[in-house]
């Protein structure tokens, strides 16, 4: 019988990551590369992802960089085909690329409404850009991952980055962001059902408050982090390294009977406050 730990073994496998230049996407790539998988690190800034890939290769990890326009379905298809041609497999895909910049309808700093983020000013709030990247880009990534995995005829794992914003309302975030994440979460369930017979698993990670560069990196400011941590029952925001074990779990055979799930990692934010 195989040991429990052997189920987490990804040596010899290959993984494709979108939005890998920083934050959660980079953490996913580091987790899988460190564990022995070959990784394609893709992102919109070619120079940045190449710098990150070089840094990881210096540690002896198998990583290649690929600039990717997540808004272009043809480019997504080409990037995934290049990955398969290079590694001969496509065992896991992290559909992670997304944006969250823009105003919500509430300005928490000044305790007042933010006109730019109100529903009557929909386009000013970044609606089209956010939907194009977060929803359409994710859908096309999953579509092309499924195409390639089915052609290979092997089990695979597709992991989509959603958010606790898919179910919990945050008035300080853009309405388009909330809608895109809610749609992504239901999209995951629909596609998971469709692909189950092919042994292609589709699951979502729903992060809570992580310190990343989203929103211009304002959460790296200690004062901002402290203020936001007040909403987290466990008392602090998360650092990106804390998501790595979950990424490995979902990409490996440790989760080989799990599909259609959405796993929150949020320090208890979805539980709500009790005082």
BELJOHU-V107486 format. One record per pair of residues at least 12 apart in sequence whose ideal C-beta (glycine too) atoms are under 10 Angstrom apart, sorted by the first residue. I is the first residue (numbers start at 1). J is the second residue. Records with the same first field share a line. If there is no record, write none. Layout:
I: J / J
//
This chain:
2: 253
4: 254
5: 254
6: 252 / 253 / 254
7: 249 / 252 / 253 / 254 / 255 / 256
8: 35 / 245 / 248 / 249 / 251 / 252 / 253 / 254 / 255
9: 35 / 36 / 37 / 248 / 252 / 253 / 254
10: 31 / 32 / 33 / 34 / 35 / 36 / 37 / 38 / 39 / 91 / 92 / 248 / 251 / 252 / 253 / 254
11: 35 / 36 / 37 / 38
12: 36 / 37 / 38 / 62 / 87 / 89 / 91
13: 32 / 35 / 36 / 37 / 38 / 39 / 87 / 89 / 90 / 91 / 92 / 156 / 157 / 251 / 252 / 253
14: 32 / 37 / 38 / 39 / 40 / 62 / 83 / 84 / 86 / 87 / 88 / 89 / 90 / 91 / 92 / 93
15: 28 / 29 / 31 / 32 / 33 / 35 / 37 / 38 / 39 / 40 / 41 / 62 / 63 / 83 / 87 / 89 / 90 / 91 / 92 / 93 / 94 / 157 / 159 / 247 / 251
16: 29 / 38 / 39 / 40 / 41 / 42 / 66 / 68 / 76 / 79 / 80 / 82 / 83 / 84 / 87 / 90 / 91 / 92 / 93 / 94 / 95 / 141 / 144 / 145 / 148 / 158
17: 29 / 30 / 31 / 32 / 33 / 39 / 40 / 41 / 42 / 43 / 49 / 63 / 66 / 68 / 92 / 93 / 94 / 95 / 96 / 97 / 159 / 247 / 251
18: 40 / 41 / 42 / 43 / 44 / 66 / 68 / 70 / 76 / 79 / 80 / 93 / 94 / 95 / 96 / 97 / 98 / 137 / 138 / 141 / 145 / 161
19: 41 / 42 / 43 / 44 / 49 / 68 / 70 / 94 / 95 / 96 / 97 / 98 / 99 / 133 / 137 / 138 / 141 / 161
20: 39 / 40 / 41 / 42 / 43 / 48 / 49 / 52 / 53 / 63 / 65 / 66 / 68 / 94 / 96 / 97
21: 41 / 42 / 43 / 44 / 45 / 46 / 47 / 48 / 49 / 50 / 51 / 52 / 53 / 65 / 67 / 97 / 213
22: 43 / 45 / 48 / 49 / 52 / 212 / 213 / 214 / 217 / 240
23: 96 / 98 / 161 / 207 / 210 / 211 / 212 / 213 / 214 / 217 / 240 / 243
24: 94 / 96 / 98 / 161 / 205 / 207 / 210 / 212 / 214 / 240 / 243 / 244 / 247
25: 41 / 42 / 43 / 49 / 52 / 94 / 95 / 96 / 97 / 98 / 161 / 212 / 240 / 247
26: 41 / 43 / 48 / 49 / 52 / 55 / 56 / 96 / 212 / 213 / 240
27: 94 / 96 / 210 / 212 / 239 / 240 / 241 / 242 / 243 / 244 / 246 / 247
28: 41 / 92 / 94 / 96 / 159 / 161 / 205 / 240 / 243 / 244 / 246 / 247 / 248 / 250 / 251
29: 41 / 42 / 43 / 49 / 52 / 53 / 56 / 61 / 63 / 94 / 96 / 244 / 247
30: 52 / 55 / 56 / 59 / 61 / 63 / 240 / 241 / 244 / 247
31: 94 / 240 / 241 / 243 / 244 / 245 / 246 / 247 / 248 / 249 / 251
32: 61 / 62 / 63 / 91 / 92 / 94 / 244 / 247 / 248 / 251 / 252
33: 53 / 56 / 57 / 59 / 60 / 61 / 62 / 63
34: 56 / 59 / 60 / 61 / 244 / 248
35: 61 / 244 / 247 / 248 / 251 / 252
36: 61 / 62
37: 61 / 62 / 63 / 87 / 89 / 91 / 92 / 248 / 251 / 252
38: 61 / 62 / 63 / 64 / 83 / 86 / 87 / 88 / 89 / 91
39: 53 / 56 / 61 / 62 / 63 / 64 / 65 / 83 / 87 / 92 / 94
40: 53 / 62 / 63 / 64 / 65 / 66 / 68 / 79 / 80 / 82 / 83 / 84 / 86 / 87 / 90 / 93
41: 53 / 56 / 63 / 64 / 65 / 66 / 68
42: 64 / 65 / 66 / 67 / 68 / 69 / 70 / 75 / 76 / 79 / 80 / 82 / 83 / 94 / 96 / 97 / 141
43: 65 / 66 / 67 / 68 / 70 / 96 / 97
44: 67 / 68 / 69 / 70 / 71 / 97 / 99 / 133
45: 65 / 67 / 68
46: 65 / 66 / 67 / 68
47: 65 / 67
48: 65 / 67
49: 63 / 64 / 65 / 66 / 67 / 68
50: 64 / 65 / 66 / 67
51: 65
52: 65
53: 65 / 66
62: 87
64: 82 / 83 / 86 / 87
66: 78 / 79 / 80 / 82 / 83 / 86
67: 79
68: 80 / 97 / 137 / 141
69: 97 / 137
70: 95 / 96 / 97 / 98 / 99 / 132 / 133 / 134 / 136 / 137 / 138 / 140 / 141
71: 97 / 129 / 132 / 133 / 136 / 137 / 140
72: 137 / 140
73: 136 / 137 / 139 / 140 / 141 / 143 / 144
74: 140 / 144
75: 140 / 144
76: 95 / 97 / 137 / 140 / 141 / 142 / 143 / 144 / 145
77: 140 / 141 / 143 / 144 / 147 / 148
78: 144
79: 141 / 144
80: 93 / 141 / 143 / 144 / 145 / 147 / 148 / 149
81: 144 / 147 / 148 / 151
83: 145 / 148
84: 148 / 149 / 151 / 152
88: 152
89: 148 / 149 / 152 / 154 / 156
90: 144 / 145 / 147 / 148 / 149 / 151 / 152 / 154 / 156 / 157 / 158
91: 149 / 152 / 154 / 155 / 156 / 157 / 251 / 252 / 253
92: 145 / 149 / 156 / 157 / 158 / 159 / 201 / 247 / 248 / 250 / 251 / 252
93: 141 / 142 / 144 / 145 / 146 / 148 / 149 / 156 / 157 / 158 / 159 / 160 / 200 / 202 / 251
94: 141 / 145 / 157 / 158 / 159 / 160 / 161 / 205 / 247 / 250 / 251
95: 137 / 138 / 139 / 140 / 141 / 142 / 143 / 144 / 145 / 158 / 159 / 160 / 161 / 162 / 184 / 187 / 188 / 202 / 204
96: 137 / 138 / 141 / 159 / 160 / 161 / 205 / 247
97: 133 / 134 / 137 / 138 / 141 / 161
98: 130 / 133 / 134 / 135 / 137 / 138 / 160 / 161 / 162 / 163 / 177 / 180 / 181 / 184 / 214
99: 126 / 129 / 130 / 132 / 133 / 134 / 137 / 174 / 176 / 177 / 180 / 214 / 215
100: 126 / 130 / 133 / 134 / 163 / 165 / 173 / 174 / 176 / 177 / 178 / 180 / 181 / 212 / 214 / 215
101: 126 / 129 / 130 / 173 / 174 / 177 / 214 / 215 / 216
102: 116 / 117 / 124 / 125 / 126 / 127 / 129 / 130 / 173 / 174 / 175 / 176 / 177 / 215
103: 115 / 116 / 117 / 118 / 121 / 124 / 125 / 126 / 172 / 173 / 174 / 175
104: 116 / 117 / 118 / 125 / 169 / 170 / 171 / 172 / 173 / 174 / 175 / 177 / 178
105: 117 / 118 / 119 / 121 / 125 / 171 / 172 / 173 / 174 / 175
106: 118 / 170 / 171 / 172 / 173
107: 171 / 172
108: 170 / 171 / 172 / 227 / 228
109: 172 / 224 / 227
113: 171
114: 171 / 172
116: 174
117: 171 / 172 / 173 / 174 / 175 / 176
118: 175
119: 175
122: 174 / 175 / 176
123: 176
125: 174 / 175 / 176 / 177
126: 174 / 175 / 176 / 177
127: 174 / 175 / 176 / 177 / 179 / 180
128: 176
129: 174 / 176
130: 174 / 175 / 176 / 177 / 178 / 179 / 180 / 181
131: 176 / 177 / 179 / 180 / 183
132: 176 / 180
133: 176 / 180
134: 161 / 162 / 163 / 176 / 177 / 179 / 180 / 181 / 183 / 184
135: 176 / 179 / 180 / 181 / 182 / 183 / 184 / 187
136: 180
137: 180
138: 160 / 161 / 162 / 180 / 181 / 183 / 184 / 187 / 188 / 204
139: 160 / 183 / 184 / 187 / 191
141: 158 / 160
142: 158 / 159 / 160 / 184 / 187 / 188 / 191 / 195 / 200 / 202
143: 191
145: 157 / 158 / 159 / 160 / 191 / 195 / 200 / 202
146: 158 / 191 / 194 / 195 / 198 / 200 / 202
149: 195 / 198 / 199 / 200
150: 195 / 198 / 200
152: 200
153: 198 / 199
154: 198 / 199 / 200
155: 198 / 199 / 200 / 201 / 253 / 256
156: 195 / 198 / 199 / 200 / 201 / 202 / 251
157: 199 / 200 / 201 / 202 / 203 / 249 / 250 / 251 / 252 / 253 / 255 / 256 / 258 / 259
158: 188 / 191 / 192 / 195 / 200 / 201 / 202 / 203 / 204 / 250 / 251 / 259
159: 188 / 201 / 202 / 203 / 204 / 205 / 246 / 247 / 249 / 250 / 251 / 255 / 263
160: 181 / 184 / 185 / 187 / 188 / 191 / 192 / 202 / 203 / 204 / 205 / 206 / 250 / 262
161: 181 / 184 / 204 / 205 / 206 / 207 / 243 / 247
162: 180 / 181 / 182 / 183 / 184 / 185 / 186 / 187 / 188 / 203 / 204 / 205 / 206 / 207 / 262 / 263 / 264
163: 177 / 178 / 180 / 181 / 182 / 184 / 185 / 204 / 205 / 206 / 207 / 208 / 210 / 262 / 264 / 266
164: 181 / 206 / 207 / 208 / 209 / 262 / 264 / 265 / 266 / 267 / 269 / 270
165: 177 / 178 / 179 / 180 / 181 / 182 / 185 / 206 / 207 / 208 / 269
166: 178 / 179 / 180 / 181 / 182 / 183 / 184 / 185 / 186 / 188 / 204 / 206 / 262 / 264
167: 181 / 182 / 185 / 206 / 262 / 264 / 270
168: 181 / 206 / 208 / 264 / 266 / 269 / 270 / 272
170: 209 / 231 / 269
172: 215 / 228
173: 215
177: 214
181: 204 / 206
184: 204 / 206 / 262
185: 204 / 206 / 262
186: 204 / 262
187: 202 / 204
188: 202 / 203 / 204 / 259 / 260 / 261 / 262
189: 202 / 203 / 204 / 259 / 260 / 261 / 262
190: 202 / 260
191: 259 / 260
192: 204 / 258 / 259 / 260 / 261
193: 259 / 260
195: 259 / 260
196: 259 / 260
199: 256 / 259
200: 259
201: 250 / 251 / 255 / 256 / 257 / 258 / 259 / 260 / 261
202: 258 / 259 / 260 / 261
203: 246 / 249 / 250 / 251 / 255 / 258 / 259 / 260 / 261 / 262 / 263
204: 250 / 260 / 261 / 262 / 263 / 264
205: 243 / 246 / 247 / 249 / 250 / 261 / 262 / 263 / 264 / 265
206: 261 / 262 / 263 / 264 / 265 / 266 / 269 / 270
207: 238 / 240 / 242 / 243 / 246 / 263 / 264 / 265 / 266 / 269
208: 228 / 231 / 232 / 234 / 237 / 238 / 264 / 265 / 266 / 267 / 268 / 269 / 270
209: 225 / 228 / 229 / 231 / 232 / 236 / 237 / 238 / 266 / 267 / 269
210: 237 / 238 / 239 / 240 / 242 / 243 / 265 / 266 / 267
211: 224 / 225 / 228 / 229 / 236 / 237 / 238 / 239 / 240
212: 237 / 238 / 239 / 240
219: 237
224: 237
225: 237
229: 267
230: 273
231: 266 / 267 / 268 / 269 / 272 / 273
232: 266 / 267 / 268 / 269 / 271 / 273
233: 266 / 267 / 268 / 269 / 270 / 271 / 272 / 273 / 274 / 275
234: 266 / 267 / 268 / 269 / 271
235: 267 / 268
236: 267
237: 266 / 267 / 269
238: 265 / 266 / 267
242: 265 / 267
243: 265
245: 265
246: 263 / 265
247: 265
249: 263
250: 263
//
